[in-house]
Amino acid sequence: MFKKQIILIFGYLCTSFILSSQDYKFRHITTVDGLSHNEVRKIVKDTEGYLWFGTQNGLNRFDGYRFEVFKHTPKDSTTIVGDKIYALSTSKDKLWVGTTNGLSIINTCSLEVVTMSEASSFIKNEVLQLYNDGLSMWVCTGVKNYLVDIKTLSVRTCLEPYKIVCVSKGLDGNYWIGTDKGLLKYNKQTDSIVKSYDLGGFNGHNLDQIVTNGYGEIWVTIGNKLFMYQSERDRFIPMYEARALNAIVQNNEGVLFFGSYGDGLLVYRRDLGSFNTIVANPERKNSLSSNDVYDVFIDNENIIWVGTQEGLDYYDFTRDRFSSLLHVPGNDNSLRNSFVQTICGITEDTLWIGTREGVDEVVFTDGYRESYINPIELRLKGFDVLKNKYITNIYQDSKRRVWIGTAADGLYMLEKGSKNLHHYSNKREQQSTISGNAINAILEDNQERMWFGTNKGLSLLKEIENVGSAFENFTYSIHNGKREDLKDIFTVFQDSKSRIWIGMYTRGLALLQEQGESKNFIRFHHNAANPTTLSSDEVFVAFEDSRNRMWFGTSSGGINVLKEYADKNGDIGDYYFDSYTENEGLSDNEVNAIMEDSLGHLWIATNKGISKFDINKESFVNYTTYDGVLKGKFRKNAKWKAPDGTLFFGGAAGINFFNPSKFKRNEIIPMPKFNRLTIDNKKVEVGQEFEGCVELNLKVAFR
């Protein structure tokens, strides 16, 4: 059987948010990926939705997956006239290509080079600049300036005494033109110069640029200087200085980007009135490839494309919305170990992180943009005992005591203001010690009692003033004469109704019932024959949302929401569960943590990423490594919600954190286009016979 493949160009509905300059993480495209040359001079997007990149060795069309390269073939008029490309522009169904050997026009539907019988006799010089004003294409060479009618391709010259370098049309209909003799304000209808400005001569080889925007601003790069037009005083004022400034582009949020040959990328935040630079850093794989920038382009999905001396870079706002804390070998300002088991907020800007090798303290500044990480034992000497221990839980109670659970060495506690750790461990010969040495869950209830879930049972701390501490342990429950173990406890949670829930591995869910000193447990289990029971007996996560609904995360059955039957008096009579799994859109059925954002959406960490659950619509949006989510599974209940709404999830590769309130939905609807049909990697044309059959008998335009 033949494999059939249809190649599509498509976009994604996604979210985006503005980052500070240091947060841009670029992906890189080079000749290894199919680009014809690493020196990318110009970038445009045609009316079909394809990106085009002009390099110093050919023209490249990019469909989001692969490149199609166009190059000059001697004595072949059906190819572009040159391979060194300095200028690109688009009009409807046309790509205009300025090369060192002249001008070519490509029909972007048929990909054929357009014959320009009239223009070819005029435009054979090096084309340094192209500008589409809606009616004409300005073609600026080192010798003459041409206006080419976009529809008829008729040609005329303009402003012959000047060498035009760059052009932009202002909101008032006048043109701003950078020439070798200075900056001109030009009226095209009357073919007259309104005014000239002495900013110095523009140089086409320096890629000097002019841009006017919807704010009515006029920005000019000339040499090493950046100018902005001050309309009230009819003058240009210097704004910034950097080496060989060139490209100018603005994103959807009004942030301006400027290219510099030597100083990377310059970012101007209009709301802050501040400039920041983005530069290449060999130690960061996601930095710019090079500080030598030729062009910057932002497409309609707000993706930033940067043409550099050493390849093509892009920052996709659909990715990297999730910041991270990682273990970086050799970097002291990183986690000691990638495997994060627990996160606890000690203060608003300080987190304690439990890893497989001890505790790290993370201190944030500037919101949650900058972090400083140190092993906790460097600040608190008493923590030497925890160095290299597998930390499972960190919990701060109402008395500011910090409780630290381990995987095999019991429980530790640090009193507020103390430097000494108290240690609690299970001793078989003493029934009043904690039930087990693997501490998987910690809870302070609304009576300030401390509960601990261990591998061997549930323990309640009894603190008697001037006497000491002891534990009351619960290792089984009896219901209808049947004894069931209480052990391998991974979550202990008290809800707004003061109910305490206990989630266990393979033993389902238990609900504590207290009457005086008597304590009993109601048990809940999965029953494959009854869809209203728990979806799995592996219950690791318990969470209550802002509408007081209880949610339980399982290891194989997704999430469960508790439903409660009420009798005629309104009293709760019975419980049942609804579940949401991969079948309903959850990224994975193993749920490791649940939190809620300010809009009431649940954020669920699984083994395949992070899922956002809109409860009202019962719909999921799943985020993966494509979006910046760390690879590797998240850990059970390794989570924290900061006061400003930032959510932290820990896992086997480190910590992801993000603020959902800063996510914005991209409303651009992707328009799929059929690019080609292949069978066994061979292109099939419309109407072509294949093994006795006409594979496509409809007139489909493959573009």
N, C-alpha and C positions, 0 to 999 in steps of 0.2 A: 504494500500500500504506500502511495506517495504521500509525503508530508506537504501540506499546503500552508503557506504563510502569507498573511497580509500585513504589510508594514504600515503602521499608522503614525501620524503626527497627532499628538493629543496633549492636552493640558490637564491640570488638576484643580479642583476646588480646594483651596488651602487657606492657611492663615498666615499673617505676616505682622511684624512689628518693628519699629525703629530701634536700632541698636546704637550704642556708642561706637566710636570709630574702632576701638580696640576689639570689638566683638565680631567684626566681619570675618567670617571663615570661608575662604575661597577654595573652590575646586579648580583643578588645573586640566587643561587640554593641550596636548602637544602633538608633534609628528607621530609619536607612538600611538596616538589615538586616531590617526588618519588625517590630521591637519597637514597641508602641503608644505608649510614652513612655519617656524616658531615666531618669526617677526610679524606680528599682526598689526597692520597699520589702520585699517578701517573696519567698522562694524555697522550693518544696517539690517532691517527686517523688511521683507517685501510684503505685498498685499495678499499673498497666499499664506503667509505665516512662517516662511522659512527665514532662517538667519543666514546672512552672507558675511564672509570674512575675507578682506583683502590683505594679502601677505606680500612678501618680497619674492615669492615664487609661486604665484598662482592664486586663483579665486576659489573659494570654498563655499559650497551650499551645505547647510547643516539642518537635518530634519529632527534633531533631538536625539538621534541614535547614531547616525553615521554621516560621513562627509562625501559629497560628490565634488570632484576637483575639476576646474576649467582652466586650461592653459593654452598658450599660443602655439600653433603649429605653423612653421614657415610655409608661405604660399597657399595657405588654406584660409579663405575668407570667412569660413563658417566658424572659426575660432576667434577668441578675443585677441586684440592687437598686441598685447604685451602682458608679461607676467609680473612685473613690478607695479604694484597697485598703490596709488596715493590717495584716491578719492572714490567714494561710493555714494550713490543716492538712489532713491526709488520714486517711481510714479506708478499709476495704475498699470499693472501687468508688465512693468518694465523695470529692469535694473540697469542703472547707468554706471559704467566702470571707467574711471580715469586712471590711465597707466602712463608709464614713461614714454610710450610710443603713440599715445593718442587716446581717443575715446571709443569705447564699445558700448552697445546697448544690447541687453539680453531680454528676450521675451520670457517672463518668469513662468508662463503656463507651458509653453512648448520647449523652453530652454534653448531656443535657436537664437543665434546672433542676428540682430536686426540690420538689414542693409540700409546704409545711410549714404546714398549716392551724392546728395548735395553736401552734407556735412563732412563726408570723408575728404573732400578736397580742401576743406578749411581746417579741420581739427586733427592735425597729425603731430602736434607738439605735445610735450609733457603736460598732462592735466593734473593740476595741483589741488583744485577745489571744485566741488559740485554743489549746487544749491537749487532746490525746487521751490519756486514761489507760488505754485499752483497752476500757472499758465506756461511758464518758461523754465527751462533748466539753465542756470548760470554755469557756464563752463569756463573756468579760469585757467589759463595756461601761463607759462613764463613769457609768452610773446604777445598774445592778444586775449581779449575777453569776448565770449560769445553768449548769445541768448538763443537757445534752441527751443522752438515750439514743441511742447510735450506731445501734442496730437499729430501735427503734420510733419514734424522734424525739420521745418524750415529754419534757416540760420541767419542771424544778423550779428554784427559786432556792436559793442557798446563801450563807452568811456575809454576810447582808444589812447588818450595820453597817459593812462594809468595802467599799472599791473595789479589787477584785483587778486587779493589773497583770500578774503572771506566775506560772506554776505549774510545778512539777516534782515527780515522784515519786521518793522515795529508795529505796535497796535494802531498807530495813526496812519498807516499805509505807506509811510516813507521807509526807505531802505538805509541800513547802516552798512557801510562798505569799507573794509580795511584794504588799503592800497600801499604801494611802495612809497607814496608821497604823504601818507597819513590817513586819518579816518574821515570818511565823507558821510554826510546825510544827504540822501539822493531821492529825487522824485522821479519815478520811472515814467509816469504818464507824460510829464513835460520834458523828460530827458534833461533834467537840470539838477545841479548841485545846490542844495539848500544851504549847507554850511559845511565847513571843514574844521577838524579839531586836531590840534598839534600833539599827538601822542607818540610821534615818531613813525618810521616806516615799518610796514608789516612785511613779513617774510614767509612765503609759501612753504619753503622747506622746513621752517621752524614750526609749522602747523598752527600758527596764530589763529585765533578763533573769535567770533562774535556770536552771541546768543541773546535773543529777546524772549521773555517768558510771559505767562499769563498775569503775573503781578505788575506788568508794565516795566519791569527792570531790564536794563541792558548791561550785559557783562562782556568784558573784553579781556582776552589774554594776548599779550604782545611781549615777546621775549621772556624776561623773568618776572614780569609784573602783571598783576590782575587789577583791572579797573571796573568800577560800577558807575553808571550814569546817574547823576544827581539832577533830576528834572527841574526842581524848583530854582536851581541856579545855572541850569544848562551847562553843566560841566561834568567831566569824568574825574572821580577821586580814586586814588590808589587804595586797594583793600588788602593786598597780600603780595608777598614776593617769594618766589621759589624758582628753581632752575627750569627753564624751557617749558613754561606753562602752555598748554594746548587745548585739549578737549574740554567742553562744558556741557553738562547734562543735568536735568532735574528729575527727581523721582516723584511718585504720587503724593508724598507728604510734603513736598516743597523743599526737600533737602537737595542742595547743589553739590555736584561732584566735578572736580577739575583734574585733568591729567597733567603730569609733569614728567619731562624726560630728565630724570635724575633724582627727583624727590618723591616718587610714588604717586599716591592718590591723595587729593586734598578734598576734605568734606566741610561744607559750610551749612550750619544749622541756623536758619533764619530766625527761628523762635528764640534761640539763645544768643544769636549774634556772634557765634564762635566758630573758629576754624580748627579742625583736627586733621592730622595726617595719618594715612595708612601706608605703611612701608613694608618692604620685604624683610623677612627675618628667617635666615637659614635654619634656625632651631625650631621654627614653627611650620609644620607641613601645610597648614591652612592659611599662611600669610600670602601676600602678593608674590608672584613668581619673580618679579623684577621691579626695581624702582624706576626703570625706563618705560614710561607709559606713553603710548601713542594715541589711543582712543578709548573713550568710555561711552557705553551705550546702555540705556535702560529700556527694556521691552515693556509691552503692555501688561505683563504680569509682575512688574516691578522687580524683575531679575536684573542685576547689574552685571554687565559684561565688560571686561577690561582687556584691551589689546596691548601686550607688552613686547619687549625685546626678546623675551624668553618663553613665549607661549601665550595662550588665551586663558584668562581667569574669569570665573563667574561666581557670584554670590546669589544663591537661590533662597528667597525668603520663605519658600515652603520647607526649607531645611533649617536645622540648627536653631530652632526656637527653644531648644532645651539646653541650658547651660550644664556644666558638669564639674565635679571634683573627682580627681583621678589619682592613682598611684603612678608616678613617673620616676623610673629608676634614675638615681643620681640627683634628683631634684628634692632638696630639703623642704621646699614649700609645696609638698604634695602629701597625699595620704600614705601611710606606712604600708598599706596593703589594699589591693583593689577590692577585696571581698568585704563588703559592708553589710553587717547584720542588724545594726540598730542605730537610730538617730535620736538625739534628745536636745531640745533647746534649753540651755541653762539660763541665758538672758536673751534679749531681743536680737542681739547680733553675735551670739556665741553658741555654737553647737558642739556637743560631744558626740564623737563618732566611734561606735564599737566595731572593730574589725576582727579578723582571725588572729591578729598579732597584738592586740591591746587597744588602748583608747587614744584617739587624736582629738585635739581641741582646734576648732575652726573659728576664727574671728573674722567677721565681715566688716568692711567699710564701704562707703558710697553705696548705701542700699545693700544689694547683694552682688555687686559688680566685682569688687576686689576681695580676696580672701587670704588670710595668713594661717598656715597650718603648722602645728607643732605637736609632737608626742606629749601627752598630758604629764608624763613623769618628769619632763624638763621643768615644769612649773610647780607640780605637786609631788614632792619626793616620796610621799607615801604610796604613790601609784607604781613604784618599781615592781611590786609584787604582781601587778597585772601585765607587765611587759611580756609579750609573746603568748598571752593567754587568748583563747577563743572567747570573745565577748558576744553574748547573745542578746542582752537587754540593758538599757540605761534608762532610768526613770527618776524624775525629780518630784518629790511629794510636796504637800502644802507647807511643810516645815522646812523646806529648802534642803532636805536631806537628799542625797543622790544614791540611788540603789543600782548596783551593777551586777548583772547575772552573767554567769559563764556557762560554757558547754559541759564542763566536767568538774569544776572546782567550786561549786556552790555559789553563794551570794556574798557580795561585799556592800558595805554602806559607809558613806562619808557624811558626817554631820556638818551642818553649816558652821563655818569658822574653824573647823578641826582640820588637822593634817594627817590624822590617823584613820585607817580603814578598819571597820569592824568586819569580821568574817563569820559567816554562818554556813555550816556544811552538815550534811547528813551523816549521822553516826548510828550504825545499826543498833547498838546496845542502848541508845537513848531515844525513846519515843518522842520526846519533846523537841528534837531537832527537826530541821526542815525535811520535807518528805523525800527530796532527791537532790542530786548535785548538778543536774542539767536544768538550769533556770530558763524557761522559755517564755514566760509571761509575768508581768508585774502590774498590779492595780492598787490604787488607793481609792476606797469607796467614799461615799458621802458622810460616813461616820468616822472618817480618818483611819479606818482599819486598813492594814496592808495585806494583800493577797498575792500569793505566788503560785504560778503554774509550773510544775516540774515534770520530769520524765516519769516520776513515780506517783504523782498525785497532786492534790490541791492543798496548799498550806496557808493558814491564817496566823499572822504574827500576834502574839499576846504580849503586850508590854506592861509590866507591873512596876510602878515607881519604887525605887529603892530596893527592888528585888531582882529584876533582870528580865530577860526575854525568853519566851518559849513559843513553840508552834503547835497549833491544833491542826492535825492532818486528816484529810479525807481522801481515801484511796479506793473507795468503791461506793456504790449506791445500791439500795434495794427498792425495787418497784414490783408490786404484785408478787412478792415472794421471790423475785429473781434478782440475783446479785450481778452487778455489772461493774467492771473496773473503771475507776477514774484515774487515768494516767496518760502520758504523752500529751500533756496539755500545752497548747500553743497560743491560746488567747483567753484572757479573763477580762470581761467588760461589764461595766454597770451602765444601764440606760437611764433615761430621764424619769422612768417610773421606779427607780431604785432596784430594778431586777438585775441580778448578776448572772451573766451567761458564760459558759465554759465551753470552748471549742477544742476538740481533740483529734489527733491523728487516728483514723480508722474506727473511732468510737463515737462519732457523731457529736451531738450538741447536748449540753446539760444546762438546766435552769435551776438555780438555787432557790429553795423554799425555806424560809426561816420562820419559826414560831418560838419566841423566847430563845432559849439555848439550843433548841432542837433545829437540826439542819437536814433537809432532805433534798432530793434532786429529781426533777422531771427530765426524762431522756427523750431525745429526738433522733431518729435514724432514717436512713434512706430505705425506701421500699420500691423496688422496680415496678411493682404492680400498682402503685399509688402515686400519681404525678404531683399530689399535694404535699408529699413528704420532702425532706431534704434531698437535693439532687446528688449528694455524695456524703459519705460518713467521714471524709477527711476535711474537717472544719478548722481552718487556720486563722481566719480573720473575722472580727465582729466590728460593726460600725453603725452609728446612729446618725441619720441626716438631720437637717434643720427642721424637717417636718415630723420628726420623731419616729421615722420608720427605721426599723432594724434590718441591717443587711449583713449577710454572712458569706464570706468568700471560702470556696472549697478548693481542693487540690486537683479535682478532676471533673467537677460538675458546675463550673462557673460561679455566678453569684445567686444568692437566694434572698428574697425579701420576705420578712415575717408578716403574715396576715392573721388577724384575730377575729374569731367569731364572738359576737355579743349576744347575750340572752335578752329576754324581753325587758329586763330591768336595766339593760345597758352594761351589765357586768360581763367581763371576759369569760367565755365558757370553754374555748378551745383554740388551738393554734394550727395554722397550716402555712405552706410556703409556695411562692411562685419563684421560678428560676429563669435566668437569662444565661445562655451559653453561646458557643460559637455559632450555633444555628440562628441565633438572633442578632449576630454581628459582633459579639465580643471577640477580641483578638485571640484569646486562648482560654481554655477551660481551667487552667491552673491560676488561681487568683492569689496574689501575694500581699496586696495592700489596697485600701480604699480611703479616699479623702473627698471632700466636697469643696467646690469653689463658691464665690459670692453669688452666683446666679442659680445655685442649687443643682449644678451638674456634678455627677460623680466622676472622679478620676481613678482609674483602676489599673494597678500595676500587675502585669502578668509575665509569663515566661517569653512572650513574643513582643513585648513593648508596653505602651501605655494607652489605655482606651478611655475616651471621654463618653460618658453615658448621659444623654438627655432623657431624664426620667419621664417627662411629660409626653415626649414624642416616641419614647421607647426606641431610640436610635443610638447607634454607636459611631464614633469617629476614632479610627485607630492610628496611632503614631508609632513609627518604627525607626530603625537606624537611618532611613532616608531623611527623617525629620530631625535627626540629632539625638535620638534616644540611644543610650548605650547598648551595646550588644551584651548578650548574656542575660540570664534570668534575674528578676528582682527577688529580694529576700523577704521572708515572712515578716510583715509588720515593721519593716524598716522604712519609716516615714516620719515626716514632721511638717506641720503647717505653721508658717511664720505669721506674725501679727499683721503684716501687710498683704497676706493671701498667697505668698510664695509657697509652692508645694515642693517638698523634697522626697525623693524616692531613692532608697539604697539598694544595691544589688551586687552581683558577682563581678561587675566591671567598674564599680565606683558609685557615684551619686549623680542623678539627674535632678535639676531644680528649675522651676519656671513659675511665672505668675500668669495664670489664665486670663486675668483682666486685661493684660496687654496684648492678647491675641485679637487680631482683626480678621474677619472673613473676607476672602477674595471672591467677589461676586462675578468675576469673568467666567462666562460659560465656554468651555473648550469646544472648538469646532474641529472634529476629526476629518482628516483628508486621506483618501486612499493614495498611497505612493506607488506601490507596485504589487504584483502578485508573483510569488515564486513557487515553483514545485521542484523539490529536491535541489534547492539553491539556484535554480535557473529561472530567469525572468520570463514570464509568459505575457505576450502582447494580447490586446483585445482582438478576438476573432481567430487567434492562432489555434491550429489543430494540434492536439496532443494525444498521441496513441489512438488516433481515429476519431477523437471527439473535439468539438469546438469548446474550448474551456470557458470562454466568455463570449456570449453571443449578443450581449447588450452593448450599446454605445456608452461605455463608461470612460470618463476622461481621467486617466491616471496622470497626475501631475507631479 
